[in-house]
């Protein structure tokens, strides 16, 4: 999974954040969303088909 590999490379020091943003043509916000999804939900959090499910779950958790 490319998203997880990019996040792991940055966290592991193989790529700087700036290098990753340039190389993969993404914004800081997009990278931060990937990182947050992995931290909260693991690799399944990066699946586009599950994004709405995890977003709703997160919103419900914030209410309590």
N, C-alpha and C positions, 0 to 999 in steps of 0.2 A: 504494500500500500504506500504510494508515493507520499501522501500527506504525513503519515507516521514516520517515514524515513527522513523527511525534511526536518520535522520537529526533533527527532532523535539526533540528527547530525548537528543541529544547532546546540541542543542541550549537551551533547558530548564534545563540543568544541571542534568538530570537523569542518564546520562552516560558521562564519560569523552570521549574525542576524542580517546585517546589511547585504552580505553575499547571497544569502538565501532569498531575500526579497528581490534582489536584482535578477538572479539566475532564473527564478521561477515566476518572475513578473507578478508579484503579489504585494498587497499592502500590509502594513504592520497589523492592522485590524484583522485581516484575514488570517495571518499567522497566529495571532493571539487567540482567535476563535478556535483554530485547530488545536493549539496547545491546551486551551481550557477544556475542549471536548475530550481530549485524551485523558487529562487529569481527572475529570469528573466521571466519565463513562467508559474509559478504555478505548480500544480500537473501534468498537461498535459505535462510539460517539461520532466517528468520522464518516459513517455511511450516510450518504445523502438521503436514502430512503427512510432513515430513522431520525433525521434531524428534527422534524416536527414533533415526533414522539418525545424526544429528550427535552426539547424546548418546553413542551407542556408539562412534563414532569418537573422540570426546574422551576417553572412558575408556580406550580402547586406547592412545592417545598418552600418557596419564599413566602408564601402566605401564612405558613405556620411558624 
